[in-house]
Amino acid sequence: MKLSELPRRTAATVDTVEDLAPNDAIARRLRELGFVRGERVEVMAAGPVSKEPLLVQVGFTRFALRRTEAARVRVSLDDVAAAAGAVA
């Protein structure tokens, strides 16, 4: 699942950041900011116009990301969140 598709206030874990080209500056910057495999991530809020930007928390830090940037981050739902989704 892409980070841009993650429902608000749902915990997930970063799997990977997709590179669109060799030496991709945006993907590299996302990794530098903490979007690395195994890190906990959550979409906290979305902007009022076309739900952009997304307020994303990775670890204990919050960032505003464009949807196109968030779409590069692949995540998997945490076990607790996945179980809650299966029950609902």
C-alpha positions in Angstrom: 0.0 0.0 0.0 1.2 3.5 -0.7 1.5 6.0 2.1 -0.7 8.4 0.2 -3.5 5.7 0.4 -3.2 5.1 4.1 -6.2 6.2 6.1 -5.7 8.9 8.6 -4.6 7.9 12.1 -3.8 4.3 11.0 -0.4 3.1 12.1 1.8 1.4 9.4 5.4 0.4 8.9 7.6 1.7 6.1 8.6 -1.1 3.6 10.5 0.9 1.0 10.9 4.2 -0.8 10.6 3.8 -4.6 13.2 5.4 -6.8 11.8 6.7 -10.1 15.3 7.2 -11.6 18.9 6.4 -10.8 20.1 8.7 -8.0 16.6 9.9 -7.3 17.0 13.1 -5.2 13.4 13.0 -3.8 13.6 9.3 -2.8 17.0 9.9 -1.2 15.7 12.9 0.8 12.7 10.9 2.0 15.1 8.3 3.3 17.3 11.0 5.0 14.2 12.3 6.7 13.6 8.9 8.3 11.3 7.0 5.8 13.4 3.8 6.1 12.4 0.1 6.4 10.8 -0.8 9.7 10.0 2.8 10.8 6.5 3.5 12.1 4.5 6.0 10.1 1.1 7.5 10.3 -0.9 10.1 8.3 -2.1 12.7 10.9 -4.1 15.1 8.7 -4.7 16.2 5.1 -5.0 19.7 3.8 -8.4 21.2 2.9 -7.9 21.6 -0.9 -7.7 18.2 -2.7 -6.4 16.7 0.6 -2.9 18.2 0.0 -0.5 18.4 1.7 -0.5 15.4 4.0 0.8 15.8 7.5 2.8 12.6 8.1 4.5 11.4 11.3 7.5 9.2 11.1 9.0 8.2 14.4 8.4 11.3 16.6 8.8 13.9 13.8 6.1 15.3 11.5 6.4 16.4 7.9 4.2 17.9 5.3 4.4 15.8 2.1 2.8 16.2 -1.3 0.7 13.3 -2.3 3.1 12.5 -5.1 6.0 12.3 -2.6 3.9 10.1 -0.2 3.0 7.8 -3.1 6.7 6.8 -3.3 6.6 5.4 0.2 5.4 1.8 0.4 4.0 0.7 3.8 2.3 -2.3 5.4 -0.3 -2.1 8.1 0.8 -2.9 11.6 -0.6 -6.1 13.0 -3.0 -4.3 15.4 -4.4 -2.1 12.6 -4.7 -5.0 10.2 -6.6 -7.0 12.8 -9.0 -4.1 13.5 -9.7 -3.7 9.8 -10.5 -7.4 9.5 -13.0 -7.2 12.4 -14.7 -4.1 11.0 
